[in-house]
Amino acid sequence: MLFNSQIFLLGFLPVVLTAYYLLARLRLVREWLLIFSSLFFYAYWDIRLLPLIIISMVTNWIFVYGFFQIAGRGLIPIAVTLNLLVIGIFKYADFFAGSLAWVIGTDHQAWNIILPLGISFFTFQQISYLVDVSRNKAPLYGFREYCLYVSFFPQLIAGPIVRHDEFIFQLERSPLREGLAERLSRGSTLLVIGLIKKVLIADSFAKLSDQMFSAANGGGLSTIDAWLGALAFSFQIYFDFSGYSDMAIGLALLFGLTLPVNFNIPYIATSIQDFWRRWHITLSHFLRDYLYIPLGGSWFGPTRQASALAVTMLLGGLWHGAAWTFVLWGGLHGLALIVQSLWHKRAFALPSIVGWFLTMLFLCVTWVLFRAENFAQATSMLESMLGTGPVVPGITNYAAAPWGLAIGAIVALVGPSSQRFCLECDFRKPVLGVVVGLAFVFLALKVGSDLAPEFIYFQF
């Protein structure tokens, strides 16, 4: 079930939200309601995937229960290994088998294993809890609380990757506590803003991006076309992921719960490090706390730090997708972080505008690897961007492309973040409610008239 679909906006959400507040004074009942609703939300996509997430939640909680009840310290490493094994089988088995076959010179017939929706997110979320338990930084939660923590539908499919200490303590709060009207207002406004970003902006850029990347398969893409395609995808993924993040946080607020900020105007970043502090913030924190720092971080000199950065970003790239294009994308970001670290220690500081331009240029070029279906397509796009293609555009019939890119740039680079905007709004003004309500009606009609494209991060 997609957030940007009528079945969700006009069916699932109002029914669950109404039932939740009717049962608001019964904590046990309202939490089970959210758990079963979230599992229904997950199963709606493909009911065959439902047993996996249920078994995953139950198994991980049993391991943690055993850790606390019998002091079995060896249980946590086993649980983490099992989680990695599950994600390895479902997400990477074909990738590794195909890579091995290529190395030894044989063919691999793809097994076509179904990729469970959101497996990277709910698996990493549970690993973070397991590791915190082993570090004596997390308690044993009740089974019901733990299941809701893992399955809560706003963040289940594409994040944010929520820590246990950011979410579970909130379950004690009454949904009817003071500030209910404000939470509902801010939540619905964020939901509408996220829908605008996804439905009106990201999906529009997707049409141009898809056209150019498809044309790259045949070669001969003009330099202008190639840059338009790369820029279009840069804005598509920006508004797609930003829109999802807004919707996830807004939906949680509607239920009286707060999710961590996952997106903070990353295209104003003046360095690649600054970018990763703003883009997919919860993933960056996960990789930092559970991979980069355990590998040594910056504590043992520049060589160890460079190695830790390289390994972290290579695995971060692989997390995004089971393809060598993602590995190279992550590796290039790791290399950029290493270069930046060395530059800051040994050279002068770049002017902010120069740092911003170089960062955006790097992002635009590397997004090609992220978007491309294979190396051949990526190579074709990058060669055309370097000027090997014809000067005159060959396939662009998208007359509004320059204007669309300009508007996208203005929206992405100017003004406050969506969360800050909602915090600063005065929701006591009725006109704002009217505007949000009319926008919601328009968007609900819009998603009903078009095929609702998936969010880019759904595939991870």
C-alpha positions as CSV (number, residue, x, y, z in Angstrom):
1,M,0.0,0.0,0.0
2,L,1.4,3.4,-1.0
3,F,1.0,6.6,0.9
4,N,0.3,8.3,-2.5
5,S,-2.8,6.1,-3.3
6,Q,-6.5,6.6,-2.7
7,I,-6.9,3.3,-0.9
8,F,-4.5,4.6,1.7
9,L,-5.6,8.2,1.9
10,L,-9.3,7.7,1.7
11,G,-9.6,4.2,3.1
12,F,-6.9,2.8,5.4
13,L,-5.8,6.0,7.1
14,P,-9.2,7.5,8.1
15,V,-10.4,4.1,9.3
16,V,-7.3,3.4,11.4
17,L,-7.1,6.9,12.7
18,T,-10.7,7.0,13.8
19,A,-10.5,3.6,15.5
20,Y,-7.3,4.7,17.2
21,Y,-8.8,7.7,18.9
22,L,-12.0,5.9,19.8
23,L,-9.8,3.5,21.7
24,A,-7.3,6.1,22.8
25,R,-7.9,5.6,26.6
26,L,-7.2,1.8,26.3
27,R,-3.4,1.6,25.8
28,L,-3.2,-2.1,25.3
29,V,-6.1,-2.1,22.7
30,R,-4.9,0.9,20.8
31,E,-1.4,-0.5,20.5
32,W,-2.6,-3.9,19.2
33,L,-4.8,-2.0,16.8
34,L,-1.7,-0.2,15.4
35,I,0.3,-3.5,15.2
36,F,-2.4,-5.4,13.3
37,S,-3.1,-2.3,11.1
38,S,0.6,-2.0,10.3
39,L,0.8,-5.7,9.4
40,F,-2.2,-5.4,7.2
41,F,-0.6,-2.3,5.6
42,Y,2.5,-4.5,4.9
43,A,0.6,-7.5,3.7
44,Y,-1.4,-5.4,1.3
45,W,1.6,-5.2,-1.0
46,D,2.2,-9.0,-1.0
47,I,0.7,-11.2,1.6
48,R,3.5,-13.8,1.0
49,L,5.9,-11.4,2.7
50,L,3.9,-11.2,6.0
51,P,5.3,-14.3,7.7
52,L,8.9,-13.0,7.3
53,I,8.4,-9.8,9.3
54,I,6.3,-11.6,11.9
55,I,9.0,-14.3,12.4
56,S,11.7,-11.7,12.4
57,M,10.0,-9.7,15.2
58,V,9.2,-12.7,17.3
59,T,12.6,-14.3,16.9
60,N,14.5,-11.2,17.8
61,W,12.4,-10.5,20.8
62,I,12.9,-14.1,22.1
63,F,16.7,-13.7,21.7
64,V,16.6,-10.5,23.7
65,Y,14.3,-12.1,26.3
66,G,16.7,-15.0,26.6
67,F,19.6,-12.6,27.0
68,F,18.0,-10.9,30.0
69,Q,16.5,-14.0,31.6
70,I,19.4,-16.4,31.3
71,A,22.3,-14.0,30.9
72,G,23.1,-15.5,27.6
73,R,25.6,-13.1,26.2
74,G,26.2,-15.3,23.2
75,L,22.6,-15.0,22.1
76,I,23.0,-11.4,20.7
77,P,25.8,-12.2,18.2
78,I,23.7,-15.2,17.0
79,A,20.6,-12.9,16.6
80,V,22.6,-10.3,14.7
81,T,24.1,-13.0,12.5
82,L,20.6,-14.4,11.7
83,N,19.4,-10.9,10.8
84,L,22.3,-10.4,8.4
85,L,21.8,-13.9,7.0
86,V,18.1,-13.2,6.3
87,I,18.9,-9.9,4.5
88,G,21.8,-11.6,2.7
89,I,19.6,-14.4,1.4
90,F,16.6,-12.3,0.3
91,K,18.5,-9.3,-1.0
92,Y,22.0,-10.4,-2.0
93,A,21.9,-14.1,-2.8
94,D,21.5,-13.5,-6.6
95,F,24.0,-10.7,-6.5
96,F,26.8,-12.7,-4.9
97,A,26.1,-15.8,-6.9
98,G,26.1,-13.8,-10.1
99,S,29.3,-12.1,-9.1
100,L,31.0,-15.4,-8.3
101,A,29.9,-16.9,-11.6
102,W,31.4,-14.0,-13.5
103,V,34.7,-14.4,-11.6
104,I,35.0,-18.1,-12.4
105,G,33.7,-17.6,-16.0
106,T,30.3,-19.3,-15.8
107,D,26.7,-18.2,-16.1
108,H,24.3,-17.7,-13.2
109,Q,20.6,-18.4,-13.7
110,A,18.9,-15.8,-11.5
111,W,16.9,-17.4,-8.6
112,N,14.5,-14.4,-8.7
113,I,14.1,-14.4,-4.9
114,I,11.3,-12.1,-3.9
115,L,12.7,-9.0,-2.2
116,P,10.6,-8.3,0.9
117,L,9.4,-4.7,1.1
118,G,11.4,-2.6,3.6
119,I,13.7,-5.5,4.7
120,S,16.7,-3.2,4.9
121,F,14.9,-0.8,7.2
122,F,13.2,-3.2,9.7
123,T,16.3,-5.4,9.8
124,F,18.7,-2.6,10.5
125,Q,16.3,-1.2,13.1
126,Q,16.3,-4.5,15.0
127,I,20.0,-4.9,14.7
128,S,20.5,-1.4,16.3
129,Y,18.3,-2.6,19.3
130,L,20.2,-5.9,19.6
131,V,23.6,-4.2,19.6
132,D,22.4,-1.6,22.2
133,V,21.2,-4.6,24.4
134,S,24.7,-6.1,24.1
135,R,26.2,-2.8,25.1
136,N,23.8,-2.5,28.1
137,K,22.2,0.5,26.6
138,A,18.7,-0.9,26.1
139,P,16.2,-2.7,28.4
140,L,13.9,-5.6,27.7
141,Y,10.7,-4.2,26.3
142,G,7.4,-5.9,26.4
143,F,6.5,-8.0,23.3
144,R,3.7,-5.7,22.3
145,E,5.8,-2.6,22.6
146,Y,8.6,-4.2,20.6
147,C,6.3,-5.3,17.8
148,L,4.8,-1.8,17.5
149,Y,8.3,-0.3,17.5
150,V,9.4,-2.5,14.5
151,S,6.1,-2.6,12.5
152,F,4.7,1.0,12.9
153,F,3.5,1.6,9.4
154,P,4.6,5.2,8.8
155,Q,8.3,4.2,9.1
156,L,8.0,0.5,8.2
157,I,8.7,0.6,4.4
158,A,11.3,3.3,3.9
159,G,12.4,4.7,7.2
160,P,13.4,6.6,9.1
161,I,15.5,4.0,10.9
162,V,14.2,4.6,14.4
163,R,16.1,3.8,17.6
164,H,14.3,2.1,20.5
165,D,14.9,5.1,22.8
166,E,13.5,7.5,20.3
167,F,10.1,5.7,20.0
168,I,9.0,3.2,22.7
169,F,8.9,5.6,25.6
170,Q,6.3,7.7,23.7
171,L,3.8,4.8,23.9
172,E,3.1,5.7,27.5
173,R,1.7,9.1,26.5
174,S,-2.0,9.5,26.0
175,P,-2.9,10.4,22.4
176,L,-5.5,12.7,23.9
177,R,-3.0,14.7,25.9
178,E,-2.7,18.5,25.6
179,G,-1.8,19.7,22.2
180,L,-3.9,17.2,20.2
181,A,-5.3,19.8,17.8
182,E,-1.8,21.2,17.1
183,R,-0.4,17.7,16.5
184,L,-3.2,16.8,14.1
185,S,-2.7,20.2,12.3
186,R,1.0,19.8,11.9
187,G,0.8,16.2,11.0
188,S,-1.8,16.7,8.3
189,T,0.1,19.7,6.9
190,L,3.3,17.6,6.7
191,L,1.4,14.8,5.0
192,V,0.0,17.3,2.4
193,I,3.4,18.9,1.8
194,G,5.0,15.4,1.3
195,L,2.2,14.5,-1.2
196,I,2.9,17.7,-3.1
197,K,6.6,16.9,-3.3
198,K,6.0,13.3,-4.4
199,V,2.9,13.6,-6.7
200,L,3.4,17.0,-8.3
201,I,7.2,17.5,-8.3
202,A,9.1,14.2,-8.0
203,D,6.9,12.2,-10.3
204,S,7.1,15.1,-12.9
205,F,10.9,14.9,-12.8
206,A,10.7,11.1,-13.1
207,K,9.1,11.4,-16.6
208,L,12.1,13.4,-17.9
209,S,14.7,11.3,-16.0
210,D,13.2,8.0,-17.3
211,Q,13.1,9.3,-20.8
212,M,16.8,10.2,-20.8
213,F,18.1,7.1,-19.0
214,S,16.1,4.9,-21.4
215,A,17.6,6.8,-24.4
216,A,21.1,6.2,-23.0
217,N,20.7,2.5,-23.6
218,G,20.9,3.2,-27.3
219,G,23.8,5.6,-27.1
220,G,24.1,8.9,-28.9
221,L,22.4,10.9,-26.2
222,S,23.3,14.6,-26.6
223,T,25.3,16.3,-23.9
224,I,22.3,18.6,-23.1
225,D,19.9,15.7,-22.9
226,A,22.3,13.8,-20.6
227,W,22.7,16.7,-18.2
228,L,19.0,17.3,-18.2
229,G,18.4,13.6,-17.3
230,A,21.0,13.7,-14.5
231,L,19.6,16.9,-13.1
232,A,16.1,15.6,-13.4
233,F,17.0,12.5,-11.4
234,S,18.8,14.6,-8.8
235,F,15.7,16.5,-8.2
236,Q,13.4,13.5,-8.5
237,I,15.2,11.6,-5.7
238,Y,15.4,14.7,-3.6
239,F,11.7,15.4,-3.7
240,D,10.7,11.7,-3.6
241,F,12.7,11.0,-0.5
242,S,12.0,14.4,1.1
243,G,8.3,13.8,0.4
244,Y,8.3,10.4,2.0
245,S,10.1,11.7,5.0
246,D,7.5,14.5,5.5
247,M,4.7,12.0,5.1
248,A,6.2,9.5,7.5
249,I,6.7,12.2,10.2
250,G,3.3,13.7,9.5
251,L,1.5,10.4,9.8
252,A,3.2,9.5,13.0
253,L,2.2,12.9,14.4
254,L,-1.5,12.2,13.6
255,F,-1.2,9.3,16.0
256,G,0.5,11.4,18.6
257,L,4.0,10.0,18.0
258,T,7.2,11.7,16.9
259,L,9.7,10.2,14.5
260,P,13.3,11.5,14.1
261,V,14.0,14.0,11.3
262,N,15.5,12.2,8.4
263,F,16.0,14.9,5.8
264,N,17.3,18.5,6.3
265,I,17.7,20.4,3.0
266,P,20.7,18.4,1.8
267,Y,21.2,20.3,-1.4
268,I,22.5,23.4,0.5
269,A,25.4,21.3,1.8
270,T,28.8,22.9,1.2
271,S,30.7,19.6,1.5
272,I,30.0,15.9,1.1
273,Q,30.3,15.4,4.9
274,D,27.6,18.2,5.3
275,F,25.5,16.4,2.7
276,W,25.5,13.1,4.7
277,R,24.6,15.0,7.9
278,R,21.4,16.2,6.0
279,W,20.5,13.3,3.7
280,H,19.0,10.1,5.2
281,I,20.1,11.2,8.6
282,T,19.0,8.1,10.5
283,L,21.0,5.8,8.1
284,S,24.0,8.1,8.5
285,H,23.7,7.8,12.3
286,F,23.3,4.0,12.1
287,L,26.4,3.6,9.9
288,R,28.4,5.9,12.1
289,D,27.4,4.3,15.4
290,Y,27.3,0.6,14.4
291,L,30.0,0.4,11.8
292,Y,32.3,3.5,11.4
293,I,33.1,4.0,15.1
294,P,33.5,0.2,15.9
295,L,35.9,0.1,12.9
296,G,38.0,2.8,14.7
297,G,36.5,6.0,13.4
298,S,38.9,8.9,13.7
299,W,40.6,7.6,16.9
300,F,43.6,5.8,15.4
301,G,45.0,8.1,12.8
302,P,44.3,9.1,9.2
303,T,45.0,5.6,7.7
304,R,42.6,3.8,10.0
305,Q,40.0,6.6,9.6
306,A,40.3,6.3,5.8
307,S,39.8,2.6,5.9
308,A,36.8,2.9,8.2
309,L,35.3,5.5,5.9
310,A,35.9,3.3,2.8
311,V,34.4,0.2,4.4
312,T,31.4,2.1,5.8
313,M,30.5,3.8,2.6
314,L,31.0,0.7,0.4
315,L,28.7,-1.2,2.7
316,G,26.3,1.8,2.7
317,G,26.3,1.7,-1.1
318,L,25.5,-2.1,-1.0
319,W,22.7,-1.5,1.5
320,H,21.0,0.7,-1.1
321,G,20.9,-2.1,-3.7
322,A,22.3,-5.4,-4.8
323,A,24.3,-4.2,-7.7
324,W,27.9,-3.1,-8.4
325,T,26.7,0.3,-9.5
326,F,25.5,0.9,-5.9
327,V,28.9,-0.4,-4.5
328,L,30.8,2.0,-6.8
329,W,28.4,4.9,-5.8
330,G,29.1,4.2,-2.1
331,G,32.8,3.8,-2.8
332,L,33.0,7.2,-4.6
333,H,31.2,8.8,-1.6
334,G,33.7,7.2,0.7
335,L,36.6,8.5,-1.4
336,A,35.1,12.0,-1.3
337,L,34.8,11.8,2.5
338,I,38.4,10.7,2.7
339,V,39.6,13.5,0.4
340,Q,37.6,16.1,2.3
341,S,39.0,14.9,5.7
342,L,42.6,15.1,4.4
343,W,41.9,18.5,2.8
344,H,40.6,20.0,6.0
345,K,43.7,18.9,7.9
346,R,46.3,20.1,5.3
347,A,44.8,22.8,3.1
348,F,42.9,26.0,3.1
349,A,39.1,26.2,3.6
350,L,37.2,26.6,0.3
351,P,34.7,29.5,0.0
352,S,31.2,28.2,0.8
353,I,30.0,28.9,-2.8
354,V,32.8,26.8,-4.2
355,G,32.3,24.0,-1.8
356,W,28.6,24.0,-2.6
357,F,29.2,23.9,-6.4
358,L,31.7,21.1,-6.1
359,T,29.4,19.1,-3.8
360,M,26.4,19.5,-6.2
361,L,28.5,18.6,-9.2
362,F,29.8,15.5,-7.4
363,L,26.2,14.5,-6.3
364,C,24.7,15.0,-9.8
365,V,27.4,12.9,-11.4
366,T,27.3,10.1,-8.9
367,W,23.5,10.0,-8.9
368,V,23.8,8.6,-12.4
369,L,25.4,5.4,-10.9
370,F,22.5,5.3,-8.4
371,R,19.9,5.6,-11.1
372,A,21.4,3.5,-13.9
373,E,20.2,-0.1,-14.4
374,N,23.7,-1.3,-15.2
375,F,27.2,0.0,-15.9
376,A,26.5,0.2,-19.7
377,Q,23.7,2.6,-19.1
378,A,25.7,4.6,-16.6
379,T,28.7,4.8,-18.9
380,S,26.6,6.0,-21.8
381,M,25.1,8.7,-19.6
382,L,28.4,9.8,-18.2
383,E,30.2,9.8,-21.6
384,S,27.4,12.0,-23.0
385,M,27.7,14.4,-20.0
386,L,31.4,14.7,-20.7
387,G,30.6,16.0,-24.2
388,T,31.0,12.9,-26.4
389,G,27.4,13.1,-27.6
390,P,26.0,15.5,-30.2
391,V,25.7,19.1,-29.2
392,V,22.1,19.6,-30.3
393,P,19.5,17.8,-28.2
394,G,18.2,14.8,-30.1
395,I,15.1,13.6,-28.1
396,T,14.1,16.4,-25.8
397,N,10.5,17.3,-26.5
398,Y,10.0,18.4,-22.9
399,A,9.8,22.1,-23.5
400,A,9.2,22.9,-19.8
401,A,12.3,21.0,-18.6
402,P,14.5,24.1,-18.0
403,W,11.7,25.9,-16.2
404,G,10.9,22.7,-14.2
405,L,14.6,22.3,-13.2
406,A,14.8,26.0,-12.2
407,I,11.6,25.7,-10.0
408,G,13.0,22.5,-8.5
409,A,16.3,24.2,-7.6
410,I,14.5,27.2,-6.0
411,V,12.3,24.9,-3.9
412,A,15.2,22.7,-2.9
413,L,17.7,25.5,-2.1
414,V,15.6,28.4,-0.8
415,G,13.4,28.6,2.3
416,P,13.0,26.5,5.5
417,S,12.7,22.7,5.7
418,S,9.2,21.3,5.8
419,Q,9.5,20.4,9.5
420,R,10.7,24.0,10.4
421,F,7.9,25.5,8.3
422,C,5.3,23.5,10.1
423,L,6.8,24.4,13.5
424,E,6.7,28.1,12.6
425,C,3.1,28.1,11.2
426,D,0.3,29.6,13.2
427,F,-2.3,26.8,13.0
428,R,-4.9,29.0,14.8
429,K,-5.6,30.7,11.4
430,P,-8.6,29.0,9.8
431,V,-7.3,30.0,6.3
432,L,-4.4,27.6,6.7
433,G,-6.8,24.7,7.4
434,V,-8.8,25.6,4.4
435,V,-5.7,25.6,2.1
436,V,-4.5,22.3,3.5
437,G,-7.9,20.7,3.2
438,L,-8.3,21.9,-0.4
439,A,-4.8,20.7,-1.3
440,F,-5.6,17.3,0.2
441,V,-8.8,17.0,-1.9
442,F,-6.9,17.9,-5.1
443,L,-4.1,15.5,-4.4
444,A,-6.4,12.7,-3.5
445,L,-8.2,13.2,-6.9
446,K,-4.8,13.4,-8.6
447,V,-3.5,10.1,-7.3
448,G,-6.7,8.5,-8.3
449,S,-6.4,9.7,-11.9
450,D,-2.8,8.6,-12.4
451,L,-0.8,5.4,-11.8
452,A,0.8,5.9,-8.4
453,P,4.6,5.4,-8.8
454,E,6.5,3.8,-5.9
455,F,8.9,5.7,-3.8
456,I,12.5,5.2,-4.8
457,Y,13.5,4.0,-1.4
458,F,10.8,1.3,-1.4
459,Q,13.2,-1.0,-3.3
460,F,15.8,-0.9,-0.5
